[in-house]
């Protein structure tokens, strides 16, 4: 009886270490991101998911202070428990005020227009400096829809969906 109990305990510990432990950094990052940031706009880079970013408002404002500034934060893209992609603001990189980034410079942004995909409105724009193309979304659901559309066309996005 002792050997069976030991084997079950060992199997449970191995399962916890191999399956649950790798998910802890992402779970902690997601919780911290939800606690710190209100994402107002998601920008998904078509060719390179790592160039994607969020425009976010800081939730951690001192009591009585009003901070309506938008901050530029890189996007973290990972799998959710339903097999889709979740997109959130990064919690490991320093956020920068949006007014110091290229996005507000009208000479640096080429707006290509808005489109409807699966019932959500998306905006297509391009960074003039290097020609990177982005799809912008106002909500998390719209960003997930855009990500699934990108996975149908762009190899790096497809790899994100195929990873297990």
N, C-alpha and C positions, 0 to 999 in steps of 0.2 A: 504494500500500500504506500509506503514511503517513497519508493521509486516512481510510482505513477504520479503522485503529487509533485515530486521534484521535476519530473518531465513536463507536466502541464505548466508549472510555474516558469520553467526555463523557456518553453515554447511561447508563453505569454509575454515574457520579457523580450525575447527575440523579435516577436511581432511588433511590440511597442517601439523598440529601437529602430527596426527597419522601416516601419510604415508610418508611425506617428511622429517620431523625432525629426525627420526631414521636413515635415510640414510646419513645425513650430515657428521658424523664422518668418514664413509667409503669414501665418495666422497672427503673430505678434505685429508684423508690419501692417497688415490690414486693419487690425484693431487700433493701432496708433494713428494710422492715416485717417480713419473715420473719426477719431477723437480730435485730431488736430486741424483737419482741412475740410472745407466745403468746396467741392469741385464745381465750378461754374461752367467750364468748357473743356472738352477733351479734344486734342488734336492728334490724330493718328497718321504717322508718316507712311505713305504707301510702300515705298521701297525698303525701309529699314525701321522695324518696330522700335528699336532702341532710340531712335530720334523722336519718338512720340513724347508729348508733354501734356500737362494739365494747367489750366489757369484756375487758381484756387484762392479762396478767402480763408484767412487764419481764424480758427474758432477759439484759439487760446489768447483771448484779449483780456487785459486786466479789467476788473469790474469797473463799470462806469465809462470806460474808454470805448470809442467807436473806431473800428478799423475796417474801412470799406475798400482798402487797397486789394488789388489782385496780385497774386504771386505766381511766378513761373516755376513749376516743379516738374521734373521729369516723371514720366508715367512708368509705373511698374505693371507689367502684364503677366498674368499667370492663369493657371487653370482653376476653375471653381469646381465644386463638388458635383455639378450637373454635366460636366464635360465641356462647358463653354469657357470663354475667356473672361477673366475679371480684370478690370483696369482701375488703377488707383493712383493717387499722388504718392511720390516717393517720400519716405520718411528718413532716408539715410543721406540725402544730399541737401545742401543748403538752398533754400528757396530764395529767389531773387525777385525784387519788385518788377512787375511786368513792364513798367515804364522804362526800364533799362534794357529791354530785350527788343529784338528786331520786329516782333509782332505788331507793335504800335507805330512803327515807321511806315508810312504809306508808300514810301519809295521802295521798301523792301518786300512788300506783300502784294501779290497779284491775286485778286479774288476772281475765281473762275465761274462762280455761280452756286446756286443751291439745287439740290436734287431730292427726290423722294425715293427711299429704298425701304421696302417692307413696311410702309406706313410711317416712317420717321423722316424728318427733314435733316439733311446733312449739307454742309457747306464745303466746297472744294476750293482750296487756295494753295498758292505756291510761294516759296521763298525765292526771291529774285537772285540772291547772292549765289546760290548753288543749284537752283532748280528743283530742290526737294518738294514733292507734292504731298499735301496733307488733306485729310478729311476731318472736318470739325463737327462735333456733336455737342448739344447742350445737356443731354442727360446720359446717365450710365447705360440705360437700355439702348439708346440710340448709338452710343459708342460700341456696345457689344454687337449690334446689328452691322455697323460699319466694319468691325473687325471680321465678322463672318463673311461679309462681301469681299474684303481684302484677301481672305484666305482662299477664295475661289480663283484669284488672279495672280497673287504675288507669292513666290516660293517661301520667303522667310515667314510670312504670316501663316502659310499652310503648315510649316514645320511647328509653329506654336500650337496649332490645333491637333497635330498628330502626336505630339509628345505625350507620353503617359506618366 
